Amino acid sequence: MNDFPRVERAQKSPAPPPAKADAALLEFSSLDCDAVFARLASSPEGLSADEAAVRLKKFGPNRVTRERKLSIFEEIWQRARNPLNALLGTLAVVSFFLGDVRAAIVIGFMVVLAIFTAFIQEHRSNEAAARLRAMVHNTASVLRKASAPQSPPPEDPFSEIPMEQLVPGDIVRLSAGDMIPADLRLLTAKDLFINQSALTGEAMPVERFAGAGAGGDPFDLPNICFMGANVVSGYATGLVLRTGGATFFGALADEIAGRRAPTAFDLGIDKFTWLMVRFIAVMAPAVFLINGLNKHDWLEALLFAVAVAVGLTPEMLPMIVTVNLAKGAMAMSREKVIVKRLHAIQNFGAMDVLCTDKTGTLTQDRIILKRHLDIRGNDSEKVLEYAYLNSHFQSGLRNLLDRAVLDHVDMREKLGIDGGYRKLDEIPFDFTRRRLSVVVERLGADKDAGTHILICKGAVEEIFAVSTRYEVDGETGPLDPSHLETAQKETMELNADGFRVVAVAYKEMAPSKTTYTIADESGLTLLGYIAFLDPPKESAREAIAALAARGVKVKVLTGDNEIITRKICREVGLDPGEILSGTAIDKLNDPDLTEVAGKTCVFVKLTPAQKERVIQAHHARGHVVGFLGDGINDSPALKAADVGISVDTAVDIAKESADIILLEKNLLVLQKGVIEGRKIFANIVKYIKMGASSNFGNMFSVLGASIFLPFLPMAPIQVLTNNLLYDFSQTTIPTDNVDEEYLVAPRRWEIGNIVKFMLCIGPISSIFDYVTYGMMLFVFGAWTNPALFQTGWFVESLLTQTLIIHIIRTSKIPFIESHASPALLATSLIICVVGIWLPYSWLGAQLGFTPLPGLYWPLVALILLCYAVLTHLVKVWFVRKWGM
C-alpha cells in the first residue's frame, strides 16, 4: 500500500542524484521486443501462473525493502531510539559508575516504562491498521498465459492482480492514473506521458515510446519506465524487468523517504523538547555548583544534579505522543478509515479549510446517463451510438461517465461491436484538451464499410472549439455563431437542472491515413451531447454543517462548470458566492490569488496544477488545509495539502499521494476525524503544559532550597522516585476525556502560548513548595532532621504534581464541571495513596524516608486546597486572556 513516497508540500530538498545506468538496463533499452522476451524467458502471451509462482518465490514480493513488516524487536527499537531516551540512558550509566546503583535502576525503569507503553499501543494500532489495509491495495493489470485454451476467448485477456505479485517477465498494461508498478521495458505506447518527480525531482511529465533507444542517464531512456513514477496520460504495455528492492526506486527509497518535510506537529514537539533541553543545560550545572560549593560534597552534588536533570527531562513525551496518535488511528479504523501516516490525524484537528472535489463527495457518485440530444435539444440515437463507441474502444482510464454510457448494454448488440467496428487508433485524454478521441473502422459489406471515423467526446467548450460543422437528423451544415449560441443555451439549461453535459463530435478520415495525433482533432462535426445526472448526497448538507460548527470551512475545487457546480452547492447548503474559474486563476499572480482565494468558496474548471495553486494560496494565508480527491487530476493537490485524503476506489496515484484512505467517501467520516485529531492534540498539550509548568516551578524550588539548606532538599534517589511515580500517573493521559468546548475550533501548535502558560502557572507550585519548606523547618524543626524535611517535601511535591494534572486538563472547575477519564482518576488515586504510604513502609525506609507527624496531614491538605484554588484562578484568567 505504501510502496511509494508522499512528496510533502514543503519539500525543498534537491532531487537525488541520477542513478548510474548499468549495462543490463542499457541492453534492455537497445534490444527489440523479441530479444527482450528471450532475455527474460517470457513471451508476448505473458507468463503462466505456475511460472509466475516460481519467480515470485525466487524474487520475492514486489515491495521495496523499507515497507516490510518490522519484527517485535525492531518495533521496540524504533520506540527506544530518540534523544530523550539517549539522555536518560546516559544519566543512568553516569549514576551507575558514580556508585548510585539504585538511581541507575530507577532511571532504567522509567525508560522501559515509556518505551513499552508506547510499543504496546502502537503495535495494537499497526495490527488494526494492517487488517484494514488488507482491504485496500493497489493492483496491476497483467497478462498471464492461460493453462488451457478458453472458448470463447475472454474479451479482455488482462486481469487485475495485487501489485505485490508481479514478477520479472510479466506483461502489464498502463493507463492514465496508474502507478508504474515495477521497472519496465515498454512494448507498446500511445501518447504515454509519465511523471517521475518522486525519483528525479523534475515536475514536468516526460513522454515515453516503445521503440528501441539508448542513453546514458537511465531516466532519459525513452522506452524504460521506473517504479515510483505514474502515468499522466496515454496508455501502454510493458515487460517487467525488475521488482521490489531490485528496482531503482527500491535503491532510492530510503533517501527519498528521508526527504519528507517536518509538519507543524513535528516542529511543535521539537520546539518543546529543545525548550526542556535548554532548561536542563542551565539547571543541572547550576544545581551541581550551588550544592557543591554550599555542602562541600561534590559527589553527592553531582548525583543530585543528575537526578534533577532526569526530573526535568520530559521522558514520557514520545510515549504520550505515540500512544495518543496510535489511539486515534485505532479509533479511526473503527470508522473504516485507514491512517497511512499517524501525524496526519493531528493535522485533521488543526485543519480549518477542507477542499474537496464535487463528484462523489457532494454528490452520490451514482452517475446515470439520462439524455442524449442533438444541438436542438431533441433525442438523438446517433449521439448515444457514437458516445458508446468512444467509451467502449478507449483504453485509457474509464471514469464514471464512461461507465454510465456502457451501462446501455443493448447498444453493444445493436452496433455490432464484436464484428461491426474495429479500433484503429486512439488520442488519449489529458487535462489540457479535456477530450478523448478514438478512431474506428466500420466493418461489414454495406456501402459504409471501410469508413474511418474519428469520434471525439469531452468537455463542451473544448469540443465546440474544434468543431466547424453540425449534424441534425442526418443533415449537416456549417456551425455558425447562432448554432453555437443555441447549443450553449441548451447546455446551460441542462446544467441549471443539475445535469453534467459532455459533447460528442466526429470526423470521417481518409482510409489511407494510418497514424493520428491531436492535430486531427479539428474541423469536427458536432453531433450533440449526452447529459448525466449525479444527485446530491443526502449526508452532504449535514456533514458541511457539522464541519462548519467545528470551524472547518468546506471549499469546492472541481473541473466541472460553474452552472452545475452552483446548483449542487446550493442543494447541499453551501453558499457558492463569487465563483473563481481556472481561466481567471491563470491571470492572477500568487499574491493576488492568495488574496482572492480567502474570499472564494467555489473554484471551477480547474486543471490539476490550478488545484495545487489554490491549496498553496490557502497555505499562504496561514490555513491548515485538507484535500479530498480520488482522481489522477487530484494528485498534485493531495501532495500539496497538509492532510491528503482519498478513497479505496481512487486511482493508484491518488491513493499513494494521500495520508488517509476512506473506505467510504463520506464527509461525515471526516468530521469524526476532525474531532479525533483535536482530542489527540488536547491530550498531548495537557502533558506538555503539565511538564513545562511543573519543571519550571521545580527549578525555582530546587535552586532556592539548595542555596539556604545545609543539606540536600531531596536525596537523588528520592527525586528519581518522585519523578517515576509522577510519570506513572501521566501514562493514562491519552485516555482522558476532552471538554466539548475545546473541540469546537481548530487547534494549532503555539509554543509561545505554552511558554506563557509555564511562566504563569509554574511559579505557583514554587510558592507552595516554599510554604512547605517553612512548615517543615519552623513547625516540625527539620533543620537538624534532613530525612523529615525530605520526606515532607517529597509527599507535598508528589501530591501537588498529581493534583495539577486535573487542574490543567480542563478550563472548567475540575472534578465538578469536568471529569477526567476513569483510567486517569485511577492512576492519580493510586499514586497519591503510594505517596502517603511510602513514609510508613519498609520501602520508604530504604529510600531514606521517615514517618511524618500527624499534624503534617491537615497542614498539607490545607496547602493542597490553597494551591488548587490559586492555580485554578490563574488558569481561568489565562484562558480568558490567551485561550487554552
PyMOL commands that set and color helices and strands:
alter all, ss='L'
color gray80, all
select helices_A, chain A and resi 23-30+33-39+49-59+65-67+72-80+83-97+101-133+163-165+197-200+218-220+244-246+248-257+264-295+298-312+317-333+343-350+381-393+400-406+410-415+417-420+460-465+481-496+518-520+538-549+562-571+582-586+590-597+608-620+632-640+652-657+667-708+716-730+733-735+740-743+751-779+782-784+786-808+822-840+842-846+856-882
alter helices_A, ss='H'
color red, helices_A
select strands_A, chain A and resi 47-48+139-145+158-162+171-175+183-195+206-208+224-225+230-242+337-339+353-356+368-373+421-427+435-442+452-459+467-472+475-478+499-509+524-533+553-557+580-581+602-604+625-628+643-647+660-662
alter strands_A, ss='S'
color yellow, strands_A
deselect
rebuild
show_as cartoon
